Each structure stands twice: as structure tokens, then as C-alpha cells.
Amino acid sequence: MNLQPFLLGSTLVALAAQPGLASVTSITNVRLNPTATGLDLVFDTQGGDNSSIFTVSQGNTLQADITRAQLNLPDGGSFTQANPAPGISQVSVVPLDANSVRITVSGTSQPPTGAVESSDNQVVLSIRNDGETAQAPTPVPAEIETVPAPATPPTVAQAAPEPAPEPAPEAAPEVPTPASPDVLVPSPEVTIDGTPVPRPQVQQTPPFLPRAVAPPIGDIAVAEGVPSFNNINLGSNERIPKLLLRDAPAREVLSLLARAAGLNLVFTPAGGGTEGGAEGGSADGPPVSLDIENESVQDVFNHVLRVTGLQANRVGRSVYVGPTLPVSAQNVSARTLRLNQVDAAVATNFLVALGAESAVSRERLVTNVNAVTVAEGTPPITETQTSTVEQIEVSRVDYEDSQGILRGLQVVADERTNSVTLVGRADLIAIATEQLTRIDLRRRQVAVNVRVIDIDLNSLDAFGTSFSFQNGLFGVLSSGGLGILNIGDGGTPNPISQGTPTGTPITPRPLGGPGANNTSGNFLAQLLGTVQNGNGKIITDPTLIVQEGQTATVQLTQDVVTELTQTIEVTETGTLTTLEIETEPAGLILQIDVDRIDDNGFVSLSVAPSISAPTDSFTSDAGTFFLLSERQISSGQVRIRDGQTLLLSGIIQESERNSVNKIPILGDIPILGALFRSTVTDNQRRELIVLLTPQILDDSDQSTFGYQYTPSESVQEILENRGRQEE
């Protein structure tokens, strides 16, 4: 056997014997017999029969060690021969230790190769100098000696070793705190308008990460299974003490093992009328090499089937074996599975990827067009017929470097009933059923509560002064930035009462309103401040149940005419007017797309609310049209944990108008000019806020199916009112 350098060889010869009765073999004589390709090194032995020979090649030298052997030559304690054959420079046999003998064969240009043959009192090491191994296949014995299987000893549980105590963590070195510089006022206290100002906090810069950190991945649901392939039960507990075979035909090896188990063997080189057999084999099957010790006959039989790729099936006291058995000789069964969630076509493609063959029945629409010629020069008449044809599509995958575990299984899918039929061996059907059970999962559902809030914040701040005085026939009145000079007797109503500022005046005392005719000699002044605040909220609060991978849409809109096209055509009888109206929806449009719900309670979704409303209108001869103001936000795909709330805000429309009324010249005087002018500030602010909260629904066997639902007071009142109306 030719081995790589420094690589120990496998056992070449091992004679059957019980390990406890092993004895040392004595080598009494060494002879050299030249051959056409090298020489034969013949050893005469006596005594023990449990020796083994291991060979290894190093450079141009072949070394063979004989274990459990002693060198007892009549001419001395070693044997050496120089140039015994062409291509071999030296052969030496020396004792390695007390129970081992080393054989060294040196080649001139290439390492020699050796093969071992043994008999009762003789071992022959055939040396070749051409680099080819001269090993002959081991003849298969007529029968093998087996022994009954020993009783299974009771299993003794071993206590798990106690874990070694972890070393205590080293204490971090203390870093001295630098001394702070002298401060005139260490903790100053700031007060503005009698209100203490909180001390500002120092914003600490976050430290840099020591290295790149990958994002968290969470837990992954793992469904692990070990496929159990078909094992032939021979019904025998016999064991083989030792069996050594080299390049023996698989048919002879299986026949030998079947006879040892008391069964018959039926072997076919090509089953079912197919051509050829297993790859690399012949009529007797591929060659097999065995080195078995203390193994059951049944296990060895199944080992040979696995490594040769042969199929086998036991029927009664006979075992059918062949590269491809016909259906009548196989253990074939059929099973139909009606799938709940996954499509039959998807399940079939999944099994095909594992090595199965499939046939899918699909209905196709076939259109036939026939052209019939009526007469010369006239276009033909075309007849179109559409029919439904059922077609069967066959799928199979052949891998280059691997083989599917379901090779030999047939899969037939029916899309109408969404069912899959499996035909093949029982072990393959069991593996396919287990895999389909794992992928036929329900898609999760989530209840998404979306609160879309449209806030209108309108603020009107008006500030002005109003005062009047009169001295004799001369009087002055100022209100809302308007001034009136009265000359003459009082009693004339003041028209300023119809002016600004607008709103409800604040009258602390009954001194008269703005523009009242005051004839007293005292100075009368009145400060008016008006603040008008308006808050408008449009809140929509829908809860949508969406399945994973689906999209839900809520649309609460009203069509508004935004464009009108008028077409006038002149005809013989008059004019024809055509109106084309284009409308756009105005209101709320909410779209939620749930992409994935993972096993860790995270929901990946996107939301795109849009609110539009008429803001202005214009009138033409064709009618009145509206201009739409639209506010829209698209969150993109975000990931939220179950029960968390996502807040989307920041879409703000804001406008500010300032209106100032003043008396010329007097209203421009610093400080005192505020008495002769009025200021009106109008702020308009609109903001769109979206609150989104997903709740993953539990539709497993642990859910309550609504039996423990407790309605709120408002919902309970609605249910009671509906019950009274039905009565």
C-alpha cells in the first residue's frame, strides 16, 4: 500500500483472535525471492497469530513495522541484504523493541511499494520497484464465524464535573481626580424676576466605542432534526469478532452477511429494466473493503448498503438488493397532505430542492386563432377559441457536489385542493412530512392602532389703548390707534365705538366704553388687551388588523372638483359642448404596509398618512373650483417592538401676520407712542402628528379567542342600546 510521507498506514493484515488471548509471533527465518517486478520478502513465523503490519513511505524508503513479533533468526539478531533487485538498494530487518520488528526497504530513484499476504506459518511482503501497488483482492470466505451478542450492561449515569471557579475580576486602577481651579463663586444662584433659574447641566460627550460593534440579532427559532434513513432489520443478534476484506464484490459481501443472519439474498445488477448499475461497479456491485471487529451482522450489512448506494428491502426471509429496485420489490407507500398555509407549488419546490421529483398539475388558458379565407381580395375572417388545458410540469434538481436527502421520492401537487401527495419509501415520506410540517406555519397578524391628529393652532393677540378727556369746549378721544378732536358742546355720540380693537373689552370699572362721551375734567385712560385663541383638532383613531406581508388602507375622503375642461365642437346642426371634470379626493388617506413580524416580537412596517383639504376657491364661467392643501408623511420601513408607540411629527405649517394702527406722528413717539397705536398679531400653525402602536395577535392554542374580553363602559353602553333596539 502506497501512503503519503509521514502518514501511518492502515492495518494490512490482522488475524482473527480474541484480544485477551494475544501472544507474540516469532520470526524464525527471512528469505528473498526475486520477481519480475521486484522481490518477495518471506517470513517464516511460529507462535501467535495476532500480529499486524503497518507501512509508511518516507522519501525513497519504505518502512514496515510488525507489531507483537520478535526476531529469532538462526544467523543473528538482524537481516541485511544490499542490492537484492533492480531499483532496490538495500533491505534490512531489525528488531524495533522487545515486541516489534522493523523492515526497511530503500529504493534507488523512487519509493518501493508493498503488499502483504499471510498464511498459517508464513507472511509474504511483495516489494515492487515500479511504484505500483501489487495488492490482490481479499477472497471472501465461504462463511464467517459469529458469536452471540453479550448482554447489555446497565448504564451508569456519571455526574457532571463541577465547573471550575472563575477567577475574581481584577480591580480597575484608581485614576487620581485632577484638582479643580479656584473659582470666585463656586455655585452661583441666578434669579430672574424672582424665579430661580435651574443650574445648567454639563453636556457630556459620549465616549467612542472601543471597536466596531455589530447590531443585535436576537434569538433565532431553530428546528433541528436528524434524518433517519432506511435500515434493513435482519432479525439477528449475531456479532462478528473480526473480518478483514479488501476490494471484495458487494454482492458476495452481502450474501455472506445474509447467510450469517440466516436469510436469503436476491441481487439484481440493474433493477426495473434500467441500464447499468451503481457507479463504479460491475455485475456484482461496487468493490468493498472491510476491517470490522466486534460488530453486529445487521450493522455491517447496513454499512455496506450505505457506502455502495444499493437499495434493499426485506420480504419474509429474503432480502432484495440492487442499484435500482423495481417498484414491486420496494417498500413503497403513498401519503397525501392537505396544506393549511403554504401553497402546494411552494411546498413542492421546497421538496424538489431537497432531492425529490415533482409533478404539478396546472390549468392553462390556451387561445387558438383560425383565419378563414372568404374570397379573394377580402380580409380573412378570424376565429378565436379559448380553452382550458390541464398540464403536468415535472421538476428535478441535480447537484454537482452533493445529493439530496429525498432522492427517490415523488411529489405530486394539486393546486385546486392545495394538497401534496408523497410516493416513495417510508423513511423518505417521514422526512418530507417533517419538513412540510415545519414550513406550513401561519403568518402572524398584528393589530395596528393609528392615531392621526391634525392640530390647528390659531392665535390672535390684540393690544391697544383707549382714552378721552375734555376741557370746556375742547375734547380729545383716542381709541385703537384712531384719534378724534371734538370742539364744541358734548353730547354727540362718538363713532369710535364701531372701530377696533375687536373682541370683548375688559372693563374693570363702569367708566364707559371706548369712545364714550366723557365730560369730566379728570384724565381717563383705559387699557384694553384681547387675546383670542383657537385650537382645532381632527383626530382619527382606526385599529387595523394586518397580516404579515399585506397592506391595509383607510380612505375617508370626498371628491372635490379641481379641473374642468370644456370642449366645443361645431357641427352642422349647431355646437356640441363637452365637459370633462377631474376630481381629487380630499380628506384622510392612511396606508399601512406590514413587511415582517419576527419571532422576537418586532414588527417591521411602514405608514404613509396623507391629509388634504380645500384651502381656497375660485369661480369662473364653468363653475366654482377648489385648491387643495395636502400634508403627507412617509415613515419608511421602521422596526417597532410589540406594544411600543411610534410618534411621527414635525410637519408644521406656520404663518404670522402683524397689523399696526396708529395716529400719525403721535404713534411714533418712543414709549408714549404705545398710547396712540394698536397692534394685532395673527398666528396660524398647523401640525400633523401620527401615533402608531402595534399589538401582535396570538392566534395559537394558548389564546382566549375573545372569551375573556371585557368591554369598556362606552362599548358596553353601545352593546346594551343595540340589544334594546333589537327587542
SVG drawing of the C-alpha trace seen along z (x, -y; Angstrom):
<svg xmlns="http://www.w3.org/2000/svg" viewBox="-88 -126 113 149">
<polyline fill="none" stroke="black" stroke-width="0.4" points="0.0,0.0 1.5,-3.4 0.9,-6.0 1.9,-9.7 5.0,-10.7 4.8,-10.7 1.3,-9.2 0.7,-6.0 -0.9,-3.2 -3.9,-1.2 -3.8,2.4 -2.8,4.6 -3.1,8.0 -4.8,8.8 -5.6,12.4 -8.8,13.1 -8.2,13.7 -9.6,12.5 -7.7,9.5 -7.3,11.1 -5.6,14.2 -3.0,12.3 0.6,13.8 3.9,12.8 4.7,14.1 8.3,15.4 10.0,14.8 12.4,17.7 13.7,17.2 13.8,14.4 14.2,15.2 14.4,13.1 12.7,14.3 13.4,12.1 10.4,11.5 9.8,9.7 8.7,6.5 10.8,6.7 11.2,9.3 9.2,11.2 10.3,10.9 9.2,14.2 9.0,14.5 8.6,17.9 6.6,17.5 5.8,19.5 3.5,18.9 1.0,16.1 -1.4,15.1 -2.4,11.6 0.4,9.6 -0.2,6.6 1.9,4.8 1.9,1.0 3.7,-0.6 4.8,-4.2 6.8,-5.8 9.5,-8.4 11.4,-9.7 12.7,-6.7 12.4,-4.4 9.5,-2.0 9.2,-1.1 7.0,1.7 6.6,2.4 5.4,5.8 3.7,5.4 3.6,8.2 6.5,10.0 10.1,11.0 13.1,11.6 14.7,15.0 17.0,15.8 19.5,18.6 22.2,16.4 21.9,13.4 19.6,10.8 19.1,8.9 19.0,9.4 20.5,7.1 20.9,7.5 22.3,4.9 21.1,4.5 18.8,7.5 16.9,6.5 17.0,3.8 15.7,0.5 16.1,1.6 19.4,0.6 19.0,2.3 16.7,4.5 17.1,4.7 15.1,6.4 16.0,5.4 14.2,5.5 12.5,2.2 11.8,3.1 11.0,6.2 7.8,6.9 8.2,5.1 10.2,5.7 11.0,3.0 11.5,3.8 13.3,1.1 13.4,1.3 15.4,-1.5 14.8,-2.4 17.2,-4.0 15.0,-6.5 11.5,-6.1 10.0,-4.6 9.1,-1.0 5.6,0.3 4.5,3.3 1.6,5.7 1.1,8.3 -0.2,11.8 -0.4,14.2 -0.9,17.9 -0.7,20.1 3.1,20.0 4.2,17.6 4.0,13.9 5.0,12.6 5.8,8.9 5.8,8.3 8.0,5.4 7.6,3.6 10.1,1.1 7.8,-0.4 5.7,-2.5 2.5,-0.4 0.8,1.5 0.5,5.2 -2.3,5.9 -4.8,8.6 -8.4,8.5 -9.1,10.5 -11.1,13.6 -14.4,13.8 -14.6,16.8 -17.5,19.2 -18.8,18.4 -17.8,16.2 -17.7,17.2 -20.1,15.2 -20.7,15.1 -23.9,14.2 -24.3,10.6 -23.4,10.0 -26.0,8.8 -26.3,5.1 -24.7,3.9 -26.7,1.4 -26.0,-2.2 -24.3,-4.1 -25.0,-7.8 -22.0,-9.9 -22.2,-13.1 -21.3,-16.1 -18.0,-17.6 -18.3,-20.7 -17.3,-23.8 -14.0,-25.4 -14.4,-28.6 -13.9,-31.7 -11.1,-33.9 -12.1,-37.1 -12.0,-40.2 -9.1,-42.4 -9.8,-45.8 -9.6,-48.7 -6.7,-51.1 -7.7,-54.3 -7.3,-57.4 -6.5,-60.5 -9.0,-63.3 -7.4,-66.5 -7.7,-69.4 -10.2,-72.0 -9.0,-75.6 -10.0,-78.3 -13.5,-79.8 -14.6,-83.1 -18.2,-81.9 -18.3,-78.1 -22.1,-77.7 -23.8,-80.9 -27.6,-81.2 -29.3,-83.0 -32.8,-84.6 -34.8,-86.2 -38.0,-88.2 -37.9,-86.4 -37.8,-82.9 -34.6,-80.9 -33.1,-79.6 -32.0,-75.9 -28.3,-75.3 -27.3,-74.3 -26.1,-70.7 -22.8,-70.0 -23.4,-68.0 -21.0,-65.1 -19.8,-63.9 -20.4,-60.2 -17.2,-58.1 -16.1,-56.4 -16.7,-52.7 -13.6,-50.6 -14.2,-48.7 -16.9,-48.1 -20.0,-46.6 -22.4,-44.6 -26.1,-45.3 -28.1,-42.8 -29.6,-39.8 -31.9,-38.5 -32.9,-34.8 -33.4,-32.6 -36.0,-29.8 -34.2,-26.6 -36.0,-23.4 -33.4,-20.6 -33.9,-17.1 -31.6,-14.2 -32.9,-12.3 -33.3,-8.6 -32.8,-6.5 -34.0,-3.0 -32.3,-0.3 -32.7,3.4 -33.7,5.4 -32.1,8.9 -33.6,10.1 -30.3,11.4 -28.1,10.6 -25.0,12.3 -21.8,10.4 -18.6,10.6 -15.4,10.9 -13.1,9.8 -13.5,9.5 -10.9,8.2 -11.8,7.9 -10.2,5.9 -11.9,4.9 -14.4,7.6 -17.6,7.5 -20.6,6.1 -22.8,8.9 -20.5,11.5 -20.1,9.5 -23.9,9.0 -24.5,12.7 -22.0,13.7 -23.6,11.4 -27.1,12.6 -26.1,16.2 -24.6,15.4 -28.0,14.0 -29.9,17.0 -31.5,15.1 -31.6,15.3 -30.3,12.7 -31.7,11.8 -29.4,9.5 -30.2,7.7 -27.4,5.7 -29.9,3.4 -33.4,3.1 -36.6,2.4 -35.0,2.9 -32.7,-0.1 -29.3,-0.1 -26.2,0.2 -25.8,0.4 -24.2,-1.7 -21.4,-4.0 -18.0,-2.4 -19.5,1.1 -20.0,4.2 -22.5,7.0 -21.6,8.0 -21.8,4.4 -19.0,2.0 -16.0,3.3 -16.0,3.0 -13.1,3.1 -13.9,4.0 -11.9,4.0 -14.6,5.0 -14.1,6.0 -16.8,6.9 -19.7,5.5 -23.2,7.0 -24.1,8.6 -27.0,6.3 -25.0,3.1 -22.3,4.4 -25.0,5.3 -26.4,1.7 -22.9,0.2 -22.3,1.9 -25.6,0.7 -24.8,-2.9 -21.4,-3.1 -22.3,-1.3 -25.6,-3.2 -27.5,0.0 -31.2,0.3 -32.5,3.1 -35.9,4.4 -36.6,7.4 -39.7,9.5 -40.0,12.5 -36.7,14.4 -35.3,12.9 -33.6,9.5 -33.9,7.8 -30.7,5.8 -29.9,3.9 -28.7,0.5 -32.3,-0.4 -35.0,2.0 -38.3,2.2 -41.4,0.8 -42.7,4.3 -39.6,5.1 -39.5,1.8 -41.3,0.9 -43.3,-1.9 -46.2,-3.8 -48.2,-6.9 -49.3,-9.8 -51.5,-12.8 -51.0,-16.0 -53.5,-18.9 -51.6,-22.1 -53.1,-24.9 -50.9,-27.9 -48.2,-27.3 -49.1,-26.9 -48.8,-23.5 -46.5,-24.8 -44.2,-26.4 -44.1,-23.2 -43.3,-21.2 -40.4,-23.4 -39.1,-23.1 -39.1,-19.3 -37.6,-19.4 -34.7,-21.4 -34.1,-18.5 -33.8,-16.0 -37.4,-14.9 -39.0,-14.8 -42.3,-16.6 -45.2,-16.7 -47.5,-19.7 -50.9,-19.8 -51.8,-23.3 -54.6,-24.7 -53.6,-26.8 -55.6,-29.0 -54.9,-28.2 -56.1,-30.5 -56.4,-29.2 -56.7,-31.6 -58.0,-30.4 -58.1,-32.5 -60.8,-31.6 -60.5,-33.0 -63.8,-34.1 -63.0,-35.4 -60.1,-36.7 -59.2,-40.3 -61.2,-40.3 -59.5,-40.1 -59.9,-36.6 -62.3,-36.1 -60.5,-35.4 -62.0,-32.9 -60.6,-32.8 -61.2,-29.9 -60.1,-29.9 -60.0,-26.6 -58.6,-25.4 -56.0,-22.7 -54.5,-20.9 -50.8,-20.4 -48.3,-18.5 -44.9,-20.0 -42.1,-17.8 -39.2,-19.2 -35.9,-17.7 -32.7,-19.1 -29.3,-17.5 -26.5,-18.9 -22.8,-18.7 -21.1,-18.3 -24.0,-16.9 -27.0,-14.7 -30.5,-15.5 -31.7,-13.5 -35.1,-12.9 -33.7,-11.3 -36.2,-8.6 -39.3,-10.4 -42.1,-11.5 -44.1,-14.6 -47.4,-15.3 -49.1,-18.7 -52.8,-19.6 -53.3,-23.4 -57.1,-23.0 -57.2,-21.3 -53.8,-22.7 -52.6,-19.2 -49.4,-17.3 -49.1,-13.5 -45.8,-11.8 -44.9,-8.5 -41.7,-6.5 -40.1,-4.7 -41.5,-5.1 -38.3,-6.8 -38.3,-9.4 -42.0,-10.1 -41.4,-10.6 -38.6,-13.1 -40.7,-15.0 -43.7,-15.1 -41.5,-16.5 -40.1,-19.2 -43.5,-20.3 -44.8,-20.5 -42.1,-23.0 -42.8,-25.3 -46.6,-25.1 -46.8,-27.9 -49.4,-30.6 -48.5,-34.1 -48.6,-36.3 -51.2,-39.1 -50.9,-42.5 -53.5,-45.0 -52.1,-48.4 -53.7,-51.3 -53.1,-54.6 -54.0,-58.0 -53.7,-60.7 -54.0,-64.1 -54.4,-67.3 -53.9,-70.3 -54.8,-73.8 -53.3,-76.4 -54.7,-79.9 -53.7,-82.7 -54.8,-86.4 -53.1,-88.9 -54.6,-92.5 -53.2,-95.3 -54.3,-98.9 -55.3,-101.9 -58.4,-104.0 -58.6,-107.3 -60.5,-110.6 -60.7,-113.9 -62.5,-117.3 -61.8,-120.7 -64.6,-123.1 -65.4,-123.1 -62.2,-121.2 -62.1,-117.4 -59.7,-114.6 -60.6,-111.0 -58.1,-108.2 -59.1,-104.5 -57.4,-101.7 -54.9,-104.0 -57.6,-106.4 -57.8,-109.9 -60.7,-112.4 -60.7,-116.0 -64.0,-117.5 -64.6,-121.2 -68.0,-122.3 -70.6,-121.0 -70.6,-117.4 -73.5,-115.1 -72.6,-114.0 -72.2,-110.2 -68.7,-109.1 -68.4,-107.0 -65.2,-105.3 -67.4,-102.7 -67.7,-101.0 -63.9,-100.7 -61.1,-98.5 -59.8,-96.8 -62.1,-93.9 -63.1,-91.4 -64.6,-91.7 -63.2,-94.7 -62.0,-94.3 -63.9,-96.8 -62.7,-96.8 -65.0,-99.7 -68.1,-101.3 -66.2,-104.2 -67.7,-103.9 -66.5,-102.0 -64.3,-103.1 -65.4,-106.4 -67.8,-107.2 -68.6,-110.9 -66.8,-111.9 -67.3,-115.5 -65.4,-115.3 -62.2,-117.3 -60.2,-114.2 -57.9,-112.3 -59.5,-108.9 -57.4,-106.1 -58.3,-102.6 -56.0,-99.7 -57.6,-97.0 -56.0,-93.6 -57.6,-91.0 -56.3,-87.5 -58.1,-85.1 -57.0,-81.5 -58.5,-78.9 -57.5,-75.2 -59.0,-72.8 -58.2,-69.0 -59.2,-66.4 -58.5,-63.0 -58.9,-59.7 -58.3,-56.6 -58.6,-53.4 -57.3,-49.9 -56.4,-47.7 -55.7,-44.0 -53.0,-43.3 -51.3,-40.0 -47.6,-39.8 -46.7,-40.8 -50.0,-42.6 -51.1,-46.2 -54.1,-47.9 -55.6,-51.2 -58.1,-53.6 -59.7,-56.3 -62.1,-58.9 -62.3,-61.3 -64.7,-63.4 -64.2,-64.1 -63.5,-67.8 -63.6,-69.3 -60.1,-70.6 -60.2,-71.0 -62.8,-71.4 -62.1,-71.0 -64.8,-72.4 -64.7,-71.3 -66.9,-73.0 -67.4,-71.3 -69.2,-72.9 -71.5,-70.6 -74.0,-71.0 -76.9,-71.2 -75.1,-73.5 -72.5,-73.3 -71.7,-70.4 -70.2,-71.2 -68.3,-68.5 -67.3,-68.9 -64.5,-66.8 -64.4,-67.0 -61.3,-66.0 -61.7,-65.4 -59.3,-64.6 -60.0,-63.1 -59.9,-65.5 -59.7,-64.0 -57.7,-61.3 -55.8,-58.5 -53.9,-56.1 -51.8,-53.2 -50.0,-50.7 -47.6,-48.1 -46.6,-45.3 -43.4,-43.7 -42.4,-41.2 -43.2,-40.1 -40.2,-38.2 -40.0,-35.7 -38.6,-38.2 -41.7,-40.4 -40.6,-43.1 -42.8,-44.4 -41.3,-45.9 -43.8,-48.2 -44.3,-51.5 -47.0,-54.1 -47.9,-56.9 -50.8,-59.1 -52.0,-62.0 -54.4,-64.7 -55.8,-67.1 -58.4,-69.8 -59.7,-72.7 -58.0,-76.0 -59.3,-78.4 -61.7,-78.5 -62.1,-80.4 -65.1,-81.0 -65.2,-81.0 -67.8,-80.7 -67.6,-77.0 -68.3,-76.9 -66.5,-77.0 -63.2,-75.2 -61.2,-74.5 -57.5,-74.4 -56.3,-71.6 -53.7,-71.8 -52.1,-68.4 -49.8,-67.3 -48.2,-63.9 -45.6,-61.9 -44.0,-58.6 -42.2,-56.9 -40.3,-54.4 -39.7,-50.9 -39.3,-51.0 -39.0,-48.3 -41.1,-48.5 -41.4,-46.2 -44.8,-44.7 -46.7,-47.3 -44.4,-50.2 -45.7,-53.5 -44.0,-55.3 -44.5,-59.1 -44.2,-60.8 -44.4,-64.6 -42.7,-67.7 -45.0,-68.5 -45.8,-72.1 -47.4,-74.9 -47.0,-78.3 -47.8,-81.8 -47.7,-85.1 -49.4,-88.4 -48.8,-91.7 -51.2,-94.7 -50.4,-98.1 -52.8,-101.0 -51.5,-104.3 -52.1,-108.1 -49.6,-109.8 -46.7,-111.4 -48.0,-110.6 -47.8,-106.8 -44.1,-107.1 -43.1,-108.7 -40.9,-106.3 -42.6,-104.7 -45.5,-107.1 -46.3,-106.2 -47.9,-103.0 -50.8,-105.1 -51.6,-106.2 -51.4,-102.9 -52.8,-99.4 -51.1,-96.1 -52.9,-93.0 -50.8,-89.7 -52.4,-86.7 -50.5,-83.4 -51.7,-80.3 -50.0,-77.0 -51.0,-73.6 -49.2,-70.4 -49.7,-66.7 -48.9,-64.1 -49.1,-60.3 -49.2,-57.9 -48.7,-54.2 -49.0,-51.3 -48.8,-47.6 -50.1,-44.7 -49.2,-41.2 -52.2,-38.9 -51.9,-35.5 -53.8,-33.0 -52.2,-29.9 -53.8,-27.3 -52.9,-29.5 -55.1,-32.4 -58.5,-33.1 -60.3,-33.6 -62.1,-36.6 -63.9,-34.7 -62.2,-36.8 -62.9,-40.2 -64.1,-42.9 -65.6,-45.9 -65.1,-49.4 -68.0,-51.4 -68.7,-53.2 -68.6,-50.0 -70.8,-48.3 -73.4,-51.1 -73.4,-50.8 -73.9,-47.0 -76.8,-47.4 -78.5,-50.0 -78.3,-47.8 -79.8,-44.9 -82.7,-47.1 -83.4,-48.1 -83.4,-44.5 -86.0,-43.7"/>
</svg>
